[in-house]
Amino acid sequence: MYKPASADGPAENVPVPKLPESAREKSVKGLKAFVKYWYALLNYAYESSNLGPLRDVTSTNCTRCEAVYDGLDRWASEKKWIVGGQVNVLQVSDNFVADTAGVYQSPVHIKMAGSELYGRGGKKVEDRSPSEMIDLFLATYGETGWVAHDVGVIEGP
């Protein structure tokens, strides 16, 4: 039975998100469904410390992803866990034009919930405020379906 993370300990038995059937399509609908699925896997990784499903649909060239992986690996080795911090996808662009390399660029409006990071003995080691941002999600479609190639934050002026 699923048990969310709390000050008492990390989440347990976190359900792995399932790929929606629509995310298998090479279409704007498919890309939007895949983007939402990818962020669901990101939430799963933060909550479970299991990076496998996220890595399975993400290119090894994703710079921001590698930073996330390194942080989660460090937390796991230091016996830290997060409470909250879920990423909610507010909007995914309808843009569905690939560049000459076949990469689709999709702006994604996300909101991250506030979070607390806990360490050994349930000691709170960090508080994070909620935040909102626009990510630029880069993906390609191939034999196995959609793959995330990189995710960057779009900076304002």
N, C-alpha and C positions, 0 to 999 in steps of 0.2 A: 504494500500500500504506500502511495506517495506521501511523503512528509516534507513540507517546505522547510527551508533553512530558517534558523532562528538564532538568537544569542546562545542557545544551548548546543548548537551543532549544525553541521552542513545538511543540506537537503538529502533525502534518501529516496531511492526508487523513482527517480525523475523519469517521466515517460519521454521517450524519443519521439520528436515530431515526425509525422508521416508526410511523404511527398504527395501533394495533391495531384490528382490525375491531370488537371489543367496545366500543371507545371511541366508536363512532358511535351507540350505543344511548342512548336517554333512559331510563335505569334506574340503580339503585344500582351494578350491575356496570359500566355504561357510564361513570358518573361516576368510579368508582374507577380504571378503566383510563385515563381521561383524565387524572386527577391524576398517576398514575405516568408517563404520557407527557409531561406538562408538566414534571415534574422531570427527566426524561431530556433534554428540550430545554434546560432550564436547565444541566445538566451539559455538554451539547454547546456551548452558548453560551460557557461559561467556558473550555472546552478549545479551541474553534476561533476565538473572537472574532466569530463570525457570529451576530448577534442576529435575523436574518430569520425563521427558523422559529418561534422563541419569540414574537416580536412578532405573527406571523400568527394565533396562537391566544390572544392576550392583549389585553384591553381597553386602550385608551390612558389609561384612568382608574386604572390600577393603580399606586398610589403607591410601594409597595416595589419593584415592577418597574422603575419609572423610575430609582430609586436604583441598582439593579443595572446597568441599561443605561448610566447615566452613568459608573459605576465601570469597566465594561468598555471603554467608549469612551476613557476617560482612560488605562487601561492600554495600549490599542492605540496611542494617539498617543504614549505614552511608551516604546513598544517593550518592554512588560512581558508576562510570561506566567506562568501558574500550573501547578504540578506538584501533583497530588493534589487534594484538596478536593471529591471527588465527594459528591453528596447521595444518600443511600440512603433510600428510602421503607420504613420499617419497618411502618407500619400506616396504613390509611385507614379512617375511620369508616364505618359502615353507615348513617349518618344520610342520609335521602333525603326531606327535606321542604323545599319552597321557601317563602320568605317571600312577602308580598303583591306584591313586585316581581319574583317569579320567580327569586330568587337562592337557590341552594343553598349551605349553609355546611357544610363538611366539615373536621373536625379531622384533621390529618395528622401522624403521629409520624415525624420524620426524624432521621437521623444524618449529620453532615458529617464526612468524613475529614479528617485533618490535611493541611495544605498548605504549600507554599513558593512565594513570589512572587519571580520573577527579573526582572532588568532587563538593560540593554545589557551585552554582554560576559559574560553568564552570572553576573552578580553577584547573590547572594541579598539581597533587600531586606526580606523579611518572612517570619516563620514563624507559622503559625496552628495551634493545637491542635485536636484533634477536638472536636466539640460535638454535643449532642443537644437537640432542642426539639420543641415542638408548634406547628405552623402552623395557622392558620385559613384554609382555601382557599375562596374565594367564586367561584362559577361560575354561568353561565346556559346554557340550551339553546335554540338558535334554528334558523333555516333551514340554517345551515352546520354545525350541531352544537354541541359544547361550546365555551365561551369562558371563560377565566379572567378574573375581574373584579378581584380583589385577593387578596393573600396577606399575612397578618399573623402575627406571632409572638404566641402566647398567653403572657402574662406570669403568673408565679406570684404568690402573696400577698407 
